[in-house]
C-alpha cells in the first residue's frame, strides 16, 4: 500500500454537536425579530471610461403614512423616480388628520398606525424629503414641523422589520393645528379614514 493512500486516524475526540463555523469564531446568528441580518447595502454597478465599477450603496429605510404613500399626491415627485422597493407595515403611534393642511401627523402613542416601509437605494432621499416635512437637521425642534427619528417597524403579522426613519409631530402642535384623531390608524388623501 502506498503511503499516500493511508488514512490518518485522529486522536482528538470529536464534538457530537458541532456548531457552524461562524459561531465557533464567536459570531452570533442574526436575530430576525430585531431586524438583524437584513441587507443594509445594495450592490450596484455602472460603466466609467470602459470600466465596470461595483459599489455598495447604503439603503435608506423610511416609513411613510401620508402623502408619500404610493398613489398619494407627493409619491411621484419625491419617491417615484428614485430606485426603491416597499412593503406594507405598521408602527406604534397615534395618527391625526390635519384638516387645514390636508395631510396627516403621527405622534408618539400605543396604537397601530398603518403605512408603507420604503427601502431606497439613494442615500440622498432624506435630504430631498426633509424640506417637504419642514424638517431641518440640527435646527431647534420647535422650529421644525416634524422631527425625523428612527423607530421600530413591524410587518402586517407583527414581526419586526428593524428600525426605519419616520417623521413624527409633537402632540401639542397637532392639537394647535386642530388635529382629528384617526382611530383606524389609516389615512388617505381621498378622504381620511376615521
C-alpha positions in Angstrom: 0.0 0.0 0.0 1.4 3.4 -0.9 1.9 5.8 2.0 -0.3 8.5 0.4 -3.3 6.2 0.4 -3.2 5.6 4.2 -6.0 7.4 6.1 -4.7 9.1 9.2 -6.6 8.4 12.4 -7.4 11.3 14.7 -6.7 11.1 18.4 -8.7 14.3 19.1 -12.2 13.5 20.4 -14.9 14.7 18.0 -17.7 17.1 19.3 -21.0 15.3 18.9 -22.8 18.6 18.5 -20.6 20.8 16.2 -21.6 24.4 15.8 -21.5 26.2 12.4 -18.1 27.8 11.7 -19.4 31.4 12.3 -20.4 30.5 15.8 -17.1 28.9 16.5 -15.4 32.2 15.8 -17.6 34.0 18.3 -20.1 35.3 15.9 -23.8 35.1 16.7 -26.6 34.2 14.4 -28.7 37.2 13.3 -31.8 37.8 15.3 -34.6 38.2 12.7 -37.0 39.5 15.4 -34.7 42.6 15.9 -34.4 43.1 12.1 -30.8 41.8 12.1 -29.4 40.0 9.1 -31.3 42.3 6.7 -29.3 43.9 3.9 -28.3 47.5 4.7 -26.3 47.9 1.5 -27.4 47.2 -2.1 -24.8 46.4 -4.7 -24.9 48.3 -8.0 -22.6 48.8 -10.9 -22.0 51.3 -13.7 -19.6 51.9 -16.5 -16.9 54.6 -16.4 -14.3 55.0 -19.2 -14.8 51.4 -20.3 -14.5 50.0 -16.7 -17.3 48.4 -14.8 -17.4 49.9 -11.3 -19.1 47.9 -8.5 -20.2 49.8 -5.4 -22.2 49.1 -2.3 -24.7 51.9 -1.7 -26.3 52.3 1.7 -30.0 51.6 1.7 -32.3 54.0 3.5 -35.4 52.7 5.1 -38.3 55.2 5.5 -41.7 54.6 7.0 -44.5 56.8 5.5 -48.1 57.1 6.4 -49.5 60.0 4.4 -48.8 61.9 1.2 -45.7 60.0 0.3 -47.5 56.6 0.1 -47.9 55.2 -3.5 -50.9 56.8 -5.1 -50.9 59.8 -2.9 -50.1 63.4 -4.1 -46.3 63.5 -3.1 -45.3 60.0 -4.1 -44.4 60.7 -7.7 -42.5 63.9 -7.0 -40.4 62.6 -4.1 -40.3 58.8 -4.4 -41.4 57.7 -7.8 -38.2 58.4 -9.7 -35.8 57.0 -7.1 -35.0 53.3 -7.1 -36.8 51.6 -4.3 -38.9 48.7 -3.1 -41.7 48.9 -0.5 -43.8 46.8 1.7 -46.9 47.2 3.9 -46.0 47.8 7.5 -47.2 49.5 10.7 -45.7 51.4 13.6 -46.8 52.3 17.2 -48.1 55.8 17.5 -51.3 57.9 17.1 -52.5 59.2 13.8 -54.3 62.5 13.2 -55.7 64.3 10.2 -54.8 68.0 10.0 -57.8 69.5 8.1 -56.3 72.9 7.4 -53.2 71.4 5.9 -54.8 68.4 4.3 -52.3 65.8 5.5 -51.7 63.6 8.5 -49.5 63.7 11.5 -48.1 60.9 13.6 -47.5 61.4 17.3 -46.0 59.0 19.9 -48.6 56.6 21.1 -49.6 52.9 21.6 -51.9 52.4 18.6 -51.1 50.7 15.3 -50.6 53.2 12.5 -50.6 51.6 9.0 -48.3 52.7 6.3 -45.6 51.8 3.8 -41.9 50.9 4.5 -39.7 52.1 1.7 -36.2 50.7 1.0 -34.4 53.3 -1.0 -31.2 52.8 -2.9 -30.5 56.6 -2.9 -28.8 57.7 0.3 -29.8 61.3 -0.5 -33.5 60.6 -0.4 -33.9 62.0 3.2 -32.2 65.3 2.1 -34.8 65.6 -0.6 -37.8 64.8 1.6 -36.8 66.8 4.7 -37.9 70.2 3.2 -41.4 68.7 2.4 -41.7 67.7 6.0 -40.4 71.1 7.2 -37.6 69.4 9.0 -34.0 70.7 9.2 -31.4 68.6 11.0 -29.7 70.5 13.8 -32.5 73.1 14.0 -34.4 73.7 17.2 -37.3 71.2 17.5 -39.9 73.9 17.9 -38.9 75.4 14.5 -39.4 72.0 12.7 -42.9 70.9 11.9 -41.9 67.3 12.1 -39.0 65.5 13.8 -37.2 62.8 11.9 -36.3 59.9 14.1 -35.6 56.1 13.9 -38.4 53.9 15.2 -39.2 50.1 15.2 -41.3 49.0 12.3 -43.4 45.8 12.0 -44.9 43.7 9.2 -48.6 43.0 9.0 -48.1 39.8 11.1 -46.3 41.7 13.8 -42.8 40.5 13.0 -40.1 43.2 13.4 -38.7 44.8 10.3 -36.0 46.6 12.2 -35.8 50.3 12.6 -36.6 52.9 9.9 -36.7 56.7 9.6 -40.1 58.3 10.3 -41.4 61.8 10.6 -43.2 62.5 13.9 -45.1 65.6 15.1 -45.4 66.8 18.7 -48.9 66.3 20.1 -49.2 69.9 21.2 -48.5 71.1 17.7 -51.2 68.6 16.4 -53.8 70.0 18.8 -52.9 73.6 18.0 -53.5 72.7 14.3 -56.9 71.2 15.0 -55.8 67.6 14.5 -58.6 65.0 14.2 -57.7 61.6 15.8 -58.0 58.7 13.4 -58.7 55.5 15.5 -58.4 53.3 12.4 -54.7 54.2 12.1 -55.0 54.8 8.4 -55.0 58.0 6.2 -55.8 58.6 2.6 -55.7 61.8 0.7 -59.0 60.9 -1.0 -60.6 61.2 2.5 -59.3 60.3 5.9 -60.5 57.1 7.5 -61.6 57.8 11.0 
